[in-house]
Amino acid sequence: MTKFFAAAAATLLLAPVSAFAQDAEPAHDFAGPRIEARLGYETPTISDGSGSIWKIGSAVSYGGEVGVDIRAGNKVVVGPYANYEFSSVSLCDGAVCLNETGNLSAGGRLGFVVGSKSLVYLKAGYASITLEAKAGSVTDSESKGGVQGAIGFEMGIGKKAYAFLEGSYADYGDFYGINLQRRHVAGGVGIRF
């Protein structure tokens, strides 16, 4: 009988500690619609097939992403995404400037849950870059589509919020006789609903 009371007393004493530990460190929920704010650094480049690569410029990008994550098993997450990022890349020669105004991408991502709060993911999809040419008072813009891939790491903050870091590469193919690419690193925060 004494052992029974000792076990009961230990259970009563440890239950609040266990509940507090669970409240302090909840497992992150990797499923549901999500929205995130993104801040990045990008380098659009061109190449002519000879192996040489030239930077159009390097600058800050900013934007957002929406997506839906679906649990496909205990440790796997899949779902669609779409994002748009504004750019401040500009290359000028006197009064003639070439600017990147933004990049749209959409596709799917596949994630692998690591522990209770982390996710490593891969993305693949379509991307469209918009370039604007200015010569004095004359302005013209054109968009070019291609393919994009990314790899990233997400860390849960509580049950619904998260922070992430992501690297991506897009290849837009031939653009007026040259090959156009975009290299990009972004980070930010998001929340699931």
N, C-alpha and C positions, 0 to 999 in steps of 0.2 A: 504494500500500500504506500509506503514511503517513496519507493521508486516512481510510482504512478504520479504522486503529488509533485515530485521533483521534475518529472518530465513535463507535466502540465504547466508548472510555474515557468520553466525554461521556454516553453512554447509561447506563453503569454508575454514574457519579457522580450523575446526575439521577434515576435510578429510585428510590432511597430517599427523596429529597426529595419526589418526586411521590406516592409511597405514603404518606409521613407527612402530606402535605397532605390526601390523601383520608381518612386515618384521623382527622385533626383536624376535618374538616368533612364528615361523611357526609351524603349526601342523605337527607332525611326520608322515611320510608315512610308514605304516606297511606292504606294499605289494611289492612283487618282489623278484628276486634272491638276496641272501646275502652271505657274507663271513665274518668270524670272527677269531680273534686271541684269544687263551685261555691260561690261566695260573691257575693252581690249586694245591690242596693239597689232597693226596689220602692215603687211608689205605686199602690195600687188607687184608682179614682175612680168616681164616679157622675155621671150627667147625666140631665136630665128632658126633653130634646128641645128646650129653648129656646136652646141654645148655651152655657149655663152648665155648668161642670164643678166638682165638689167633691171634695176628697181625703178618703178615709176615714182615711188616715194615710200615713206614709212610714217605712220601717224596713228593717232588714237581713233578708236571706233566705239560707238555706244548704241545700245538698243535693248531689245527684249526678246523673249522667247515664250511661246505657249506650247503645251504638250499634254499628253495623257499617258500615264504609266500604268501598265497592267501586270500584275504578278503572274508569271507563267511557271509556277512551281515555287518551291521554298526559297531558292537563291537566284532566280532569274526574273528580270523585268524587261518587258518589251512595250513599245508604243510609238505613236507618231509625234512629230514636232514640226514647228514652223517658227522661224525667227527673222527679224529684220534688224540690220545694224547700219546706222549712219556713219559716214566716214569723213575725215578731214584731210585725206591724202590729196596733195596738189603738186604738180610739176609745171613750172613756168619757165619760159624763155622770152624775156621782154614782155610784150603785151599778149602773148599767146600762152594759154594755160590748159593743161589737161588735169581734170579733177575726178576723183571717184566720189560719187555722191552717196552710194549705199550698196548693200548686198542683201538679197533675199535668199533664204534657203528653207527647204522643206524635205522631210524624209522620215526615216525610222531610226530608232535607237534600240540597242540591245545592251542591257546592264546586268552585272553580276554583283550580288550583295556580298559584302565582306564584313563579317562580324554583325553587329546589330545597328550600326550607324553609318556605314560607308558603302559606296557604290562605285564600281569601275565600269565605264560604258564606252561603247563604240557607236558612231553615227555614220549613216550613208544616205545620200539623197541628191536632190537637184539644187543648184545654186544659180542665181542670176545677178550679175554685177552691172551697175549703171555708171558709165563714164560720160563726163561732160567736157566739151571743148569750147574754149572762149578765145576769140580773137577780136580785141577791141570791144565793140558793142554787139558783135554777132556771137550767139550762143547756140550750140547744138548738142544733143545728148543721144546716147544709144545704149541699149542693154544687150548683154550677151549671156546666154545660158550655158551651163556645163554641169559637171559632177563634183560633189564635195564629200569628203570623209573627215571624221574627227575622232579623237580619243579624249576621254575626260575622267575626272575623279570628283565625286560628290561626297560631302560630309554632312550628315544630319545634325541639325541644331534643334534639340527637342524632338517632338513627334512629327511636326509638319514643315518647319523651316529647314533650309539647307544652304550651304555655301559650295561653290564649285570652281574648278580650274579646268580649262579645256584648250587643246591645240587642234587646229584644223588646216586642211589643205584643199583648195578647189582648183580644178583645171577646166577652163572655159574653151579650150581648143583654139582653132584658127580665128583670128580677129584681124581682118584686113592684111592677111599675109604673115602675121606674127602669132606666136602662141602666147596666150594670156593665162596667168595663174594668180592665186592669192594665198599667202601664208598668213596665219592668224592665231593669236593666243588671246584667250578671254577668261575672265573670272567674274564672279558676281554672287548674288544671293537670290533665292527663290522660296516659294511657299506652295504647298499642296493643299488642296481643298477637299 
